Amino acid sequence: MEITYFHEQGNRLVPARMLQIRKTRAAVQDLETGKRWTIPLYMINLETPNQQGVDRLSLRIGDTVGFAGREGQELFGTIIKLNPKRAKIQTEKGIWAVPYSMLFTVIDGEHGNDPLIPVDRKPT
């Protein structure tokens, strides 16, 4: 997936290809220089409209994706099967067969495996 991210030294947006998404960082390849970097997720430009659809080869079983349902609402789910023309998506409302042209990838911090450490706050 092609994105843009903020380059601090150049004070500009840089076009890049997303290679991998981790818990707090993303592995990207700069399209101008070809160099590979890991950048914090907050540096990715979310304002740029994404191209419609995703490439079948960029998806894996277990990825979180979204799509517009029959009534126009956005639905989110997990890929359970990749077919030649459609992906099967498990959502809260059931299993959907969705064309790749209707899918978009989802970066969701809620699905991370980082354990939360409870903080006891004592009144001062």
C-alpha positions in Angstrom: 0.0 0.0 0.0 1.4 3.4 -0.9 1.3 6.1 1.8 3.0 9.4 2.6 4.7 10.1 5.9 6.1 13.2 7.5 9.9 13.6 7.2 11.1 15.8 10.1 14.5 16.9 8.7 13.0 17.8 5.3 9.7 19.2 6.8 7.7 17.5 4.1 5.6 14.5 3.2 7.5 11.6 1.6 5.9 9.0 -0.6 6.5 5.4 0.6 5.3 1.9 0.3 4.1 0.2 3.5 5.9 -3.1 4.0 4.8 -4.1 7.5 2.8 -2.8 10.4 4.0 -3.5 13.9 2.5 -2.4 17.3 3.9 1.1 17.4 6.0 1.4 14.2 5.7 0.7 10.5 8.3 -0.6 8.1 8.3 1.5 4.9 10.3 1.8 1.7 10.9 5.4 0.5 9.8 5.6 -3.1 12.2 8.4 -4.0 15.4 6.8 -2.7 14.5 3.1 -2.3 15.7 3.1 1.3 13.8 1.1 4.0 12.9 2.7 7.3 10.9 1.9 10.4 8.9 5.0 11.4 6.4 5.6 14.3 2.8 5.2 13.3 2.0 8.8 14.2 4.2 10.0 11.3 1.9 8.4 8.7 -0.3 10.9 6.8 -3.9 9.7 7.4 -5.4 12.7 5.6 -4.6 11.4 2.1 -7.5 9.5 0.6 -6.5 5.9 0.0 -7.0 4.2 -3.3 -10.1 2.1 -3.4 -9.5 -1.6 -2.9 -6.4 -3.5 -1.9 -4.1 -5.9 -3.7 -4.9 -9.6 -3.0 -1.2 -10.3 -2.6 -0.8 -7.7 0.2 -3.4 -9.5 2.4 -3.0 -12.4 4.7 -5.5 -14.5 6.7 -6.0 -12.9 10.0 -5.5 -9.3 8.8 -8.1 -6.7 9.9 -10.0 -5.0 7.1 -13.1 -2.9 6.6 -15.6 -2.4 3.8 -19.0 -0.7 3.2 -21.9 -3.0 3.9 -25.1 -3.3 1.8 -26.8 -0.4 3.7 -23.7 1.8 3.5 -22.4 1.3 7.0 -18.7 0.5 7.5 -18.1 -3.1 8.7 -14.9 -4.3 10.1 -13.6 -7.9 10.4 -10.9 -10.4 10.1 -9.9 -12.2 6.9 -10.6 -16.0 7.2 -10.1 -17.0 3.5 -8.6 -15.5 0.4 -10.3 -16.6 -2.9 -9.3 -15.5 -6.4 -11.9 -12.7 -6.7 -13.2 -12.2 -3.1 -12.0 -12.4 0.5 -14.2 -14.1 3.2 -14.4 -11.7 6.2 -15.6 -12.7 9.6 -17.5 -9.8 11.2 -19.8 -9.4 14.2 -22.8 -9.8 11.8 -21.5 -13.0 10.1 -19.3 -14.0 7.3 -19.1 -11.9 4.1 -17.6 -12.6 0.7 -16.2 -9.2 -0.3 -14.5 -8.2 -3.6 -10.9 -6.9 -3.1 -11.9 -3.6 -4.7 -14.2 -2.9 -1.8 -11.7 -3.6 1.0 -9.5 -1.2 2.9 -6.9 -2.1 5.5 -7.4 -1.2 9.1 -4.7 -0.2 11.6 -6.2 -0.8 15.0 -4.3 -0.4 18.3 -7.0 -2.3 20.1 -5.8 -5.6 18.7 -2.3 -5.3 20.1 -1.0 -7.9 22.5 0.6 -5.3 24.9 -0.6 -6.0 28.4 -1.9 -3.0 30.3 -0.2 -2.3 33.5 -2.7 -1.1 36.1 -1.6 2.1 37.9 -2.6 2.7 41.5 -3.2 6.3 42.0 -3.0 7.4 45.6 -4.6 10.8 46.5 -2.0 13.4 47.4 
